[in-house]
Amino acid sequence: MSYAPFKKRIYAFFLDYVVSAVDGIFVVGTISFVFRPYIEPLFSNSPVIAELTGFFMITLPVSLYFILCECSKWQGTLGKRKMGIRVVEAFGHRISIGRSALRTFIKFLP
């Protein structure tokens, strides 16, 4: 088992960032436009509600993308697959959903 070079990992993350950004802009933009009367108050009344709304509309979907792709049979996100990187445990086995969630949590710590 060999480890992917740092440069290759950065390219994979950049590709995943582009996928997440395009998907986020399309999905969140469409939802925000269609349901504007219902969503606008969520961002203007309470800072706590605004943070939670942002989390559920942006952070959670992106996190689920990483978590579910990395523990799937593909063993990686679209960016990792494009760069030929697989996320594996010892002996090439898929990682568990718990380990994938922990990796994603650490990845997105501020």
Chimera marker file (.cmm) of the C-alpha trace (Angstrom):
<marker_set name="trace">
<marker id="1" x="0.000" y="0.000" z="0.000" r="1" g="1" b="0" radius="0.5"/>
<marker id="2" x="1.407" y="3.387" z="-0.947" r="1" g="1" b="0" radius="0.5"/>
<marker id="3" x="0.338" y="6.833" z="0.130" r="1" g="1" b="0" radius="0.5"/>
<marker id="4" x="-0.809" y="9.479" z="-2.341" r="1" g="1" b="0" radius="0.5"/>
<marker id="5" x="1.595" y="12.421" z="-2.683" r="1" g="1" b="0" radius="0.5"/>
<marker id="6" x="0.568" y="15.679" z="-1.020" r="1" g="1" b="0" radius="0.5"/>
<marker id="7" x="0.239" y="17.477" z="-4.375" r="1" g="1" b="0" radius="0.5"/>
<marker id="8" x="-2.157" y="14.814" z="-5.674" r="1" g="1" b="0" radius="0.5"/>
<marker id="9" x="-4.244" y="15.116" z="-2.490" r="1" g="1" b="0" radius="0.5"/>
<marker id="10" x="-4.463" y="18.901" z="-2.916" r="1" g="1" b="0" radius="0.5"/>
<marker id="11" x="-5.643" y="18.511" z="-6.520" r="1" g="1" b="0" radius="0.5"/>
<marker id="12" x="-8.262" y="15.969" z="-5.420" r="1" g="1" b="0" radius="0.5"/>
<marker id="13" x="-9.496" y="18.293" z="-2.671" r="1" g="1" b="0" radius="0.5"/>
<marker id="14" x="-9.633" y="21.190" z="-5.145" r="1" g="1" b="0" radius="0.5"/>
<marker id="15" x="-11.766" y="19.104" z="-7.527" r="1" g="1" b="0" radius="0.5"/>
<marker id="16" x="-14.058" y="18.154" z="-4.646" r="1" g="1" b="0" radius="0.5"/>
<marker id="17" x="-14.255" y="21.806" z="-3.628" r="1" g="1" b="0" radius="0.5"/>
<marker id="18" x="-15.348" y="22.752" z="-7.159" r="1" g="1" b="0" radius="0.5"/>
<marker id="19" x="-17.952" y="19.959" z="-7.200" r="1" g="1" b="0" radius="0.5"/>
<marker id="20" x="-19.258" y="21.060" z="-3.786" r="1" g="1" b="0" radius="0.5"/>
<marker id="21" x="-19.322" y="24.734" z="-4.755" r="1" g="1" b="0" radius="0.5"/>
<marker id="22" x="-21.157" y="24.184" z="-8.048" r="1" g="1" b="0" radius="0.5"/>
<marker id="23" x="-23.624" y="21.799" z="-6.437" r="1" g="1" b="0" radius="0.5"/>
<marker id="24" x="-24.078" y="24.122" z="-3.465" r="1" g="1" b="0" radius="0.5"/>
<marker id="25" x="-24.656" y="27.175" z="-5.616" r="1" g="1" b="0" radius="0.5"/>
<marker id="26" x="-27.184" y="25.335" z="-7.756" r="1" g="1" b="0" radius="0.5"/>
<marker id="27" x="-29.070" y="23.552" z="-4.972" r="1" g="1" b="0" radius="0.5"/>
<marker id="28" x="-28.937" y="26.241" z="-2.282" r="1" g="1" b="0" radius="0.5"/>
<marker id="29" x="-29.538" y="28.970" z="-4.848" r="1" g="1" b="0" radius="0.5"/>
<marker id="30" x="-32.586" y="27.198" z="-6.252" r="1" g="1" b="0" radius="0.5"/>
<marker id="31" x="-34.006" y="26.427" z="-2.813" r="1" g="1" b="0" radius="0.5"/>
<marker id="32" x="-33.362" y="29.983" z="-1.645" r="1" g="1" b="0" radius="0.5"/>
<marker id="33" x="-35.028" y="31.430" z="-4.729" r="1" g="1" b="0" radius="0.5"/>
<marker id="34" x="-38.082" y="29.163" z="-4.706" r="1" g="1" b="0" radius="0.5"/>
<marker id="35" x="-38.662" y="29.288" z="-0.946" r="1" g="1" b="0" radius="0.5"/>
<marker id="36" x="-37.365" y="32.822" z="-0.308" r="1" g="1" b="0" radius="0.5"/>
<marker id="37" x="-40.351" y="33.985" z="1.794" r="1" g="1" b="0" radius="0.5"/>
<marker id="38" x="-39.777" y="31.045" z="4.149" r="1" g="1" b="0" radius="0.5"/>
<marker id="39" x="-35.971" y="31.070" z="4.231" r="1" g="1" b="0" radius="0.5"/>
<marker id="40" x="-35.258" y="34.799" z="4.494" r="1" g="1" b="0" radius="0.5"/>
<marker id="41" x="-36.574" y="35.113" z="8.081" r="1" g="1" b="0" radius="0.5"/>
<marker id="42" x="-34.342" y="32.211" z="9.126" r="1" g="1" b="0" radius="0.5"/>
<marker id="43" x="-31.299" y="34.355" z="8.349" r="1" g="1" b="0" radius="0.5"/>
<marker id="44" x="-32.528" y="37.661" z="9.706" r="1" g="1" b="0" radius="0.5"/>
<marker id="45" x="-34.287" y="37.024" z="13.030" r="1" g="1" b="0" radius="0.5"/>
<marker id="46" x="-31.809" y="35.171" z="15.241" r="1" g="1" b="0" radius="0.5"/>
<marker id="47" x="-28.065" y="34.631" z="14.863" r="1" g="1" b="0" radius="0.5"/>
<marker id="48" x="-28.383" y="31.112" z="16.309" r="1" g="1" b="0" radius="0.5"/>
<marker id="49" x="-31.148" y="30.170" z="13.861" r="1" g="1" b="0" radius="0.5"/>
<marker id="50" x="-29.105" y="31.704" z="11.010" r="1" g="1" b="0" radius="0.5"/>
<marker id="51" x="-26.081" y="29.569" z="11.972" r="1" g="1" b="0" radius="0.5"/>
<marker id="52" x="-28.185" y="26.413" z="12.193" r="1" g="1" b="0" radius="0.5"/>
<marker id="53" x="-29.863" y="27.142" z="8.853" r="1" g="1" b="0" radius="0.5"/>
<marker id="54" x="-26.485" y="27.680" z="7.202" r="1" g="1" b="0" radius="0.5"/>
<marker id="55" x="-25.214" y="24.442" z="8.732" r="1" g="1" b="0" radius="0.5"/>
<marker id="56" x="-28.170" y="22.405" z="7.453" r="1" g="1" b="0" radius="0.5"/>
<marker id="57" x="-28.151" y="24.005" z="3.995" r="1" g="1" b="0" radius="0.5"/>
<marker id="58" x="-24.406" y="24.037" z="3.287" r="1" g="1" b="0" radius="0.5"/>
<marker id="59" x="-22.122" y="22.336" z="5.822" r="1" g="1" b="0" radius="0.5"/>
<marker id="60" x="-24.157" y="19.171" z="6.364" r="1" g="1" b="0" radius="0.5"/>
<marker id="61" x="-24.693" y="18.318" z="2.668" r="1" g="1" b="0" radius="0.5"/>
<marker id="62" x="-20.991" y="18.858" z="1.867" r="1" g="1" b="0" radius="0.5"/>
<marker id="63" x="-19.974" y="16.769" z="4.881" r="1" g="1" b="0" radius="0.5"/>
<marker id="64" x="-22.337" y="13.982" z="3.846" r="1" g="1" b="0" radius="0.5"/>
<marker id="65" x="-20.801" y="14.042" z="0.351" r="1" g="1" b="0" radius="0.5"/>
<marker id="66" x="-17.359" y="13.341" z="1.823" r="1" g="1" b="0" radius="0.5"/>
<marker id="67" x="-18.568" y="10.855" z="4.444" r="1" g="1" b="0" radius="0.5"/>
<marker id="68" x="-20.721" y="8.748" z="2.136" r="1" g="1" b="0" radius="0.5"/>
<marker id="69" x="-18.330" y="8.757" z="-0.836" r="1" g="1" b="0" radius="0.5"/>
<marker id="70" x="-15.255" y="7.824" z="1.190" r="1" g="1" b="0" radius="0.5"/>
<marker id="71" x="-16.893" y="4.833" z="2.869" r="1" g="1" b="0" radius="0.5"/>
<marker id="72" x="-18.677" y="3.705" z="-0.302" r="1" g="1" b="0" radius="0.5"/>
<marker id="73" x="-17.581" y="0.977" z="-2.693" r="1" g="1" b="0" radius="0.5"/>
<marker id="74" x="-15.802" y="3.693" z="-4.735" r="1" g="1" b="0" radius="0.5"/>
<marker id="75" x="-13.549" y="4.412" z="-1.712" r="1" g="1" b="0" radius="0.5"/>
<marker id="76" x="-13.355" y="8.113" z="-2.432" r="1" g="1" b="0" radius="0.5"/>
<marker id="77" x="-14.998" y="11.288" z="-3.615" r="1" g="1" b="0" radius="0.5"/>
<marker id="78" x="-15.133" y="12.339" z="-7.256" r="1" g="1" b="0" radius="0.5"/>
<marker id="79" x="-11.902" y="14.300" z="-6.876" r="1" g="1" b="0" radius="0.5"/>
<marker id="80" x="-10.083" y="11.372" z="-5.299" r="1" g="1" b="0" radius="0.5"/>
<marker id="81" x="-11.382" y="8.994" z="-7.953" r="1" g="1" b="0" radius="0.5"/>
<marker id="82" x="-10.265" y="11.364" z="-10.723" r="1" g="1" b="0" radius="0.5"/>
<marker id="83" x="-6.777" y="11.558" z="-9.182" r="1" g="1" b="0" radius="0.5"/>
<marker id="84" x="-6.584" y="7.784" z="-8.636" r="1" g="1" b="0" radius="0.5"/>
<marker id="85" x="-6.679" y="7.984" z="-4.841" r="1" g="1" b="0" radius="0.5"/>
<marker id="86" x="-8.544" y="5.437" z="-2.730" r="1" g="1" b="0" radius="0.5"/>
<marker id="87" x="-9.446" y="5.848" z="0.944" r="1" g="1" b="0" radius="0.5"/>
<marker id="88" x="-8.707" y="2.505" z="2.577" r="1" g="1" b="0" radius="0.5"/>
<marker id="89" x="-7.879" y="0.852" z="5.872" r="1" g="1" b="0" radius="0.5"/>
<marker id="90" x="-5.195" y="-1.799" z="6.207" r="1" g="1" b="0" radius="0.5"/>
<marker id="91" x="-5.199" y="-4.437" z="3.490" r="1" g="1" b="0" radius="0.5"/>
<marker id="92" x="-7.174" y="-2.203" z="1.102" r="1" g="1" b="0" radius="0.5"/>
<marker id="93" x="-10.551" y="-2.564" z="2.823" r="1" g="1" b="0" radius="0.5"/>
<marker id="94" x="-13.109" y="0.245" z="2.796" r="1" g="1" b="0" radius="0.5"/>
<marker id="95" x="-13.207" y="2.506" z="5.804" r="1" g="1" b="0" radius="0.5"/>
<marker id="96" x="-16.219" y="2.419" z="8.088" r="1" g="1" b="0" radius="0.5"/>
<marker id="97" x="-18.819" y="5.168" z="8.106" r="1" g="1" b="0" radius="0.5"/>
<marker id="98" x="-17.677" y="6.140" z="11.612" r="1" g="1" b="0" radius="0.5"/>
<marker id="99" x="-14.077" y="6.570" z="10.502" r="1" g="1" b="0" radius="0.5"/>
<marker id="100" x="-15.228" y="8.468" z="7.430" r="1" g="1" b="0" radius="0.5"/>
<marker id="101" x="-17.297" y="10.797" z="9.634" r="1" g="1" b="0" radius="0.5"/>
<marker id="102" x="-14.320" y="11.372" z="11.938" r="1" g="1" b="0" radius="0.5"/>
<marker id="103" x="-12.034" y="12.137" z="8.955" r="1" g="1" b="0" radius="0.5"/>
<marker id="104" x="-14.565" y="14.625" z="7.608" r="1" g="1" b="0" radius="0.5"/>
<marker id="105" x="-15.082" y="16.252" z="11.000" r="1" g="1" b="0" radius="0.5"/>
<marker id="106" x="-11.329" y="16.783" z="11.403" r="1" g="1" b="0" radius="0.5"/>
<marker id="107" x="-11.013" y="17.969" z="7.795" r="1" g="1" b="0" radius="0.5"/>
<marker id="108" x="-13.530" y="20.764" z="8.326" r="1" g="1" b="0" radius="0.5"/>
<marker id="109" x="-12.458" y="21.958" z="11.778" r="1" g="1" b="0" radius="0.5"/>
<marker id="110" x="-12.043" y="25.750" z="11.710" r="1" g="1" b="0" radius="0.5"/>
<link id1="1" id2="2" r="1" g="1" b="0" radius="0.2"/>
<link id1="2" id2="3" r="1" g="1" b="0" radius="0.2"/>
<link id1="3" id2="4" r="1" g="1" b="0" radius="0.2"/>
<link id1="4" id2="5" r="1" g="1" b="0" radius="0.2"/>
<link id1="5" id2="6" r="1" g="1" b="0" radius="0.2"/>
<link id1="6" id2="7" r="1" g="1" b="0" radius="0.2"/>
<link id1="7" id2="8" r="1" g="1" b="0" radius="0.2"/>
<link id1="8" id2="9" r="1" g="1" b="0" radius="0.2"/>
<link id1="9" id2="10" r="1" g="1" b="0" radius="0.2"/>
<link id1="10" id2="11" r="1" g="1" b="0" radius="0.2"/>
<link id1="11" id2="12" r="1" g="1" b="0" radius="0.2"/>
<link id1="12" id2="13" r="1" g="1" b="0" radius="0.2"/>
<link id1="13" id2="14" r="1" g="1" b="0" radius="0.2"/>
<link id1="14" id2="15" r="1" g="1" b="0" radius="0.2"/>
<link id1="15" id2="16" r="1" g="1" b="0" radius="0.2"/>
<link id1="16" id2="17" r="1" g="1" b="0" radius="0.2"/>
<link id1="17" id2="18" r="1" g="1" b="0" radius="0.2"/>
<link id1="18" id2="19" r="1" g="1" b="0" radius="0.2"/>
<link id1="19" id2="20" r="1" g="1" b="0" radius="0.2"/>
<link id1="20" id2="21" r="1" g="1" b="0" radius="0.2"/>
<link id1="21" id2="22" r="1" g="1" b="0" radius="0.2"/>
<link id1="22" id2="23" r="1" g="1" b="0" radius="0.2"/>
<link id1="23" id2="24" r="1" g="1" b="0" radius="0.2"/>
<link id1="24" id2="25" r="1" g="1" b="0" radius="0.2"/>
<link id1="25" id2="26" r="1" g="1" b="0" radius="0.2"/>
<link id1="26" id2="27" r="1" g="1" b="0" radius="0.2"/>
<link id1="27" id2="28" r="1" g="1" b="0" radius="0.2"/>
<link id1="28" id2="29" r="1" g="1" b="0" radius="0.2"/>
<link id1="29" id2="30" r="1" g="1" b="0" radius="0.2"/>
<link id1="30" id2="31" r="1" g="1" b="0" radius="0.2"/>
<link id1="31" id2="32" r="1" g="1" b="0" radius="0.2"/>
<link id1="32" id2="33" r="1" g="1" b="0" radius="0.2"/>
<link id1="33" id2="34" r="1" g="1" b="0" radius="0.2"/>
<link id1="34" id2="35" r="1" g="1" b="0" radius="0.2"/>
<link id1="35" id2="36" r="1" g="1" b="0" radius="0.2"/>
<link id1="36" id2="37" r="1" g="1" b="0" radius="0.2"/>
<link id1="37" id2="38" r="1" g="1" b="0" radius="0.2"/>
<link id1="38" id2="39" r="1" g="1" b="0" radius="0.2"/>
<link id1="39" id2="40" r="1" g="1" b="0" radius="0.2"/>
<link id1="40" id2="41" r="1" g="1" b="0" radius="0.2"/>
<link id1="41" id2="42" r="1" g="1" b="0" radius="0.2"/>
<link id1="42" id2="43" r="1" g="1" b="0" radius="0.2"/>
<link id1="43" id2="44" r="1" g="1" b="0" radius="0.2"/>
<link id1="44" id2="45" r="1" g="1" b="0" radius="0.2"/>
<link id1="45" id2="46" r="1" g="1" b="0" radius="0.2"/>
<link id1="46" id2="47" r="1" g="1" b="0" radius="0.2"/>
<link id1="47" id2="48" r="1" g="1" b="0" radius="0.2"/>
<link id1="48" id2="49" r="1" g="1" b="0" radius="0.2"/>
<link id1="49" id2="50" r="1" g="1" b="0" radius="0.2"/>
<link id1="50" id2="51" r="1" g="1" b="0" radius="0.2"/>
<link id1="51" id2="52" r="1" g="1" b="0" radius="0.2"/>
<link id1="52" id2="53" r="1" g="1" b="0" radius="0.2"/>
<link id1="53" id2="54" r="1" g="1" b="0" radius="0.2"/>
<link id1="54" id2="55" r="1" g="1" b="0" radius="0.2"/>
<link id1="55" id2="56" r="1" g="1" b="0" radius="0.2"/>
<link id1="56" id2="57" r="1" g="1" b="0" radius="0.2"/>
<link id1="57" id2="58" r="1" g="1" b="0" radius="0.2"/>
<link id1="58" id2="59" r="1" g="1" b="0" radius="0.2"/>
<link id1="59" id2="60" r="1" g="1" b="0" radius="0.2"/>
<link id1="60" id2="61" r="1" g="1" b="0" radius="0.2"/>
<link id1="61" id2="62" r="1" g="1" b="0" radius="0.2"/>
<link id1="62" id2="63" r="1" g="1" b="0" radius="0.2"/>
<link id1="63" id2="64" r="1" g="1" b="0" radius="0.2"/>
<link id1="64" id2="65" r="1" g="1" b="0" radius="0.2"/>
<link id1="65" id2="66" r="1" g="1" b="0" radius="0.2"/>
<link id1="66" id2="67" r="1" g="1" b="0" radius="0.2"/>
<link id1="67" id2="68" r="1" g="1" b="0" radius="0.2"/>
<link id1="68" id2="69" r="1" g="1" b="0" radius="0.2"/>
<link id1="69" id2="70" r="1" g="1" b="0" radius="0.2"/>
<link id1="70" id2="71" r="1" g="1" b="0" radius="0.2"/>
<link id1="71" id2="72" r="1" g="1" b="0" radius="0.2"/>
<link id1="72" id2="73" r="1" g="1" b="0" radius="0.2"/>
<link id1="73" id2="74" r="1" g="1" b="0" radius="0.2"/>
<link id1="74" id2="75" r="1" g="1" b="0" radius="0.2"/>
<link id1="75" id2="76" r="1" g="1" b="0" radius="0.2"/>
<link id1="76" id2="77" r="1" g="1" b="0" radius="0.2"/>
<link id1="77" id2="78" r="1" g="1" b="0" radius="0.2"/>
<link id1="78" id2="79" r="1" g="1" b="0" radius="0.2"/>
<link id1="79" id2="80" r="1" g="1" b="0" radius="0.2"/>
<link id1="80" id2="81" r="1" g="1" b="0" radius="0.2"/>
<link id1="81" id2="82" r="1" g="1" b="0" radius="0.2"/>
<link id1="82" id2="83" r="1" g="1" b="0" radius="0.2"/>
<link id1="83" id2="84" r="1" g="1" b="0" radius="0.2"/>
<link id1="84" id2="85" r="1" g="1" b="0" radius="0.2"/>
<link id1="85" id2="86" r="1" g="1" b="0" radius="0.2"/>
<link id1="86" id2="87" r="1" g="1" b="0" radius="0.2"/>
<link id1="87" id2="88" r="1" g="1" b="0" radius="0.2"/>
<link id1="88" id2="89" r="1" g="1" b="0" radius="0.2"/>
<link id1="89" id2="90" r="1" g="1" b="0" radius="0.2"/>
<link id1="90" id2="91" r="1" g="1" b="0" radius="0.2"/>
<link id1="91" id2="92" r="1" g="1" b="0" radius="0.2"/>
<link id1="92" id2="93" r="1" g="1" b="0" radius="0.2"/>
<link id1="93" id2="94" r="1" g="1" b="0" radius="0.2"/>
<link id1="94" id2="95" r="1" g="1" b="0" radius="0.2"/>
<link id1="95" id2="96" r="1" g="1" b="0" radius="0.2"/>
<link id1="96" id2="97" r="1" g="1" b="0" radius="0.2"/>
<link id1="97" id2="98" r="1" g="1" b="0" radius="0.2"/>
<link id1="98" id2="99" r="1" g="1" b="0" radius="0.2"/>
<link id1="99" id2="100" r="1" g="1" b="0" radius="0.2"/>
<link id1="100" id2="101" r="1" g="1" b="0" radius="0.2"/>
<link id1="101" id2="102" r="1" g="1" b="0" radius="0.2"/>
<link id1="102" id2="103" r="1" g="1" b="0" radius="0.2"/>
<link id1="103" id2="104" r="1" g="1" b="0" radius="0.2"/>
<link id1="104" id2="105" r="1" g="1" b="0" radius="0.2"/>
<link id1="105" id2="106" r="1" g="1" b="0" radius="0.2"/>
<link id1="106" id2="107" r="1" g="1" b="0" radius="0.2"/>
<link id1="107" id2="108" r="1" g="1" b="0" radius="0.2"/>
<link id1="108" id2="109" r="1" g="1" b="0" radius="0.2"/>
<link id1="109" id2="110" r="1" g="1" b="0" radius="0.2"/>
</marker_set>
